[in-house]
Amino acid sequence: MRRAPLAVAVAAFALALAVQPVLRERARAFPPLSSLPSTPYVLQDAGLVSGGLRAAAADLAWAQLLQYSAGGLDTMTDAPGRPYDHLKDLGLRVARLDPSFHRAYLYAAGILAWFRNVDRPDEAVEVLREGMRADPGESSYPVYIAAIAFKKKGDTDKMVALLESTLSDPHSPVEMKTILANVYKSRGEYEKALSVWGAVLDDAGAAREWPRARLQLAEIKALRKSRRASARPPARPRQ
């Protein structure tokens, strides 16, 4: 009767020895909790990570990032005149919980660099450079850094060309597609803008953007109709 507990103990010890190198490898892969930006969610993150739920912690942090971006996170408010004041920290929080969370880097950088009234491209580049260091297998980061550089130089054509090159990338977040659509709209390239918003509306994974897509499609179609009407020659007066 004593052999069963002994066998269990031996098996557990052998399993611990087998798992230990894996755990050490994972410890090297993930940044320490001390690297997380200071947010109201320190205890939440620590509790989940210490319970072996680091992926769940990153997923929850991602949901809270999206909630903050939509203006629905009461625990963090922006300083006057600095919209999305905490976006960089919340984006890096997700990425440091899970460095392979591509969308967190790209989403935060996209808003910081291209959203109207935000215009903090240097912060966007910092986020993307961390992505290059922590998640070197993702090829989108240098592309977006180059696009931001062209934006800062005022070379919109080259910026647009680079953003267009990411449209078919499955890792490219829908927010980058909407940014490109807005650039097309501002340049009067209504057909291209309609095409991108139409693709967003057809994307089952982009459901949170569907209401915005429908509004933009209606607005751009109205702008296109107005431009076509103004381009028509005036009607001749009847004799």
N, C-alpha and C positions, 0 to 999 in steps of 0.2 A: 504493500500500500504506500510505502514511502518513496517508491521509485517514480511514481507519476509526478509528484511535485518536483523531484530532482530533475526529471527529464524536461519538465516545463522550464525550470530555471536554466538548465543547460541550453535549451533551444532559444530562450530569450536572450541569453548572453551571446550566443552565436549570431542571432539576428542583430543585436546591438553592434557587434563588431562589423557585420556586413554593411549596416546602414551608416555607420559613423563616417566613412569617407564621403558618402553621398551628402550627408548633412554638412560636412566641412566644405564640400564643393558648393552647395547651395548658399552657405554663409558667405563664401567669397563672391558669389554671383549677386547677392542682394546687398545694397548699402545698409549700414547700421541705422537703427531707428533714430539715433542722434543726428543723422543727416537730414531728417525731415524738417521742412520749414515750420516755423512756429504758427500753429493754427489752434482753434478751439477744440480740435479733434485728436489731440495728442493721446489722451487716455483711451479713446476709441481705437486708435491705430495700435497702441501698445497692447491692449487687451486681445485684439484679434491676432496680431502677430505672435504673441507669446502662446496663444492657443493653437498655433500651427495653421492659421487661416490667413496667410499673407495675401493670397489671390483674392479672397473674399474682401479683405481690407482694401485692396486696390479697386475692386469693382464698386464698393460702397463710396470710396473717395471719388471715383469717376462720376457716379450718380450725383454726388454733392457738388462737383465741379459744374456739371450741366445745370443743376438747380441754381447755383450761384449765377451762372451766365444768363439764365432766364429771369433773374431778379427775384428768385423765390427763396433765398437763403438768409434768414433773419440774423443768424449768428455772426455774419461778416458784412459790414457796411463799408461803402467806399468813402474815401476822403473827398471833400468838395473839389470839383474840377478834375477828378481823376477817375473816370469810369473804368470799371474792371480793375480796380486798384489791387485786388488780391488774386488776380487771375494767374499770374506767374507762379506764386507760391502754391496755389491749389493744383496747378498743372504739374509742378515738380513733385508735389506730394504724391500724386498718383504714380508718376514715373519712378520715384524712389522706392515706393512700395513694390512696384513691379517694373523693372527697367525695360522689359520687352513690350510695354503697353504703348505701341506706336502712336495710337490716336491721341494720347494725352499730350505728347510733345507737339504734334502737328496742329491739334485743335487750339492749344494755348498760343502757339506761335502765329497761327492764322489770324486770330482775333487781335493780338497785340500789334501785328504788322499792318493789317489791312482794314480793320473795322473803323468806320467813320467815328471821329472824335476820340479815338484811342491813340493811334499813331505813335507807338513805342517800339519801333523796329529793333532797337538795340537789345531790349529785353527779349524780343522774339528770337534774335540770333543767339542769345545766351541759352535759351531753352533748347534750341536746335543743336547747338554745340554739345550740350550735355547729352542729348540723344545720340549724337555721333560717338561719344565716348562710351556711354553705357549700353548702347544698343547698336553695335557697329554693323549688324547685318542688314539694316534698313537703309535703302538707297535714297529715300526721299529727302532726308535732312539737308544734304549739300545742295540739292535742287532748290529747296525753299530759301536757303541762305543766299544763293545766287540771285533768286528772284527778288529778295528783299534788297540786295545791293543795287540791282537795276532800278527798283522803285525809288531808292534814296537818290540815285543819280537823275531821276526823271525820265529814264529810258523805258517808257511804258510798253513799247512794242516787244522788246526782249523779255520784259517781265511777263507779259501775257503769253509769249511763246513757251516760256518755262512752265508756267502754270498749266497751259494746255497739255504739256507733255505728261502731266500727272493724272489727267482725267481717267485714264483706263487703269490706273494703279488701284488694286483692291484695298490697299492700306490707306489710301488717301481719304481723309474724312469728308463727309458730305459738306462740311462747312467750307472747305477749300473750293468745292464746286460752286457754292453759293457766292463766294468771294469773286470767283472768275465771272459768274453771271452778272454780278453788280458792276464789275469793271466793263463788261460788254455794254451794259445798259448806259453807263456814264459816257461811253464813247459813241453812243448812238448805233451800236451794232445789235439791233433788236432781234434779228433772226437768230444770231448765235446765242443771245441771252435766252430767248424762248426755248431753244434746243436744250440748253443746260437745265433750265428749270423743269422742262418736260421730262428729262431724264431723272431728275430728283423725284418728281411725282410718280415715276414708274418704279422707283427703288423701294422695295418693301422694307429695307433696313433703314430708310430715311424718313420713317413715318412722322417723327417729331417735326420735320421741316415741311410737311405737306400743307398745313394751313398757310404758311408763308409762301410756299411755291404757288399756291392758287392765287393769292393776292398779287404776287409779282407777275404772274402770267396775264392776269386781267389788266394790270397797270401798263405793262409793256405793250400789250395789244392795243390799248387805248393810245399810247404814245405813237405807235406805228401808224395807226389809223389817222391821227392828227397830222403826222408828217406827210403822209400820202395826200391828205386833203389839201394841205398848204402847197404841195408841189404841183397840183393840177392847175392848168391855165385858167384864168377867170372866165366865167361864162360870158358869151357875147350878149349884149342887150338886144332884146327883141325889137324888130323894126315896127 
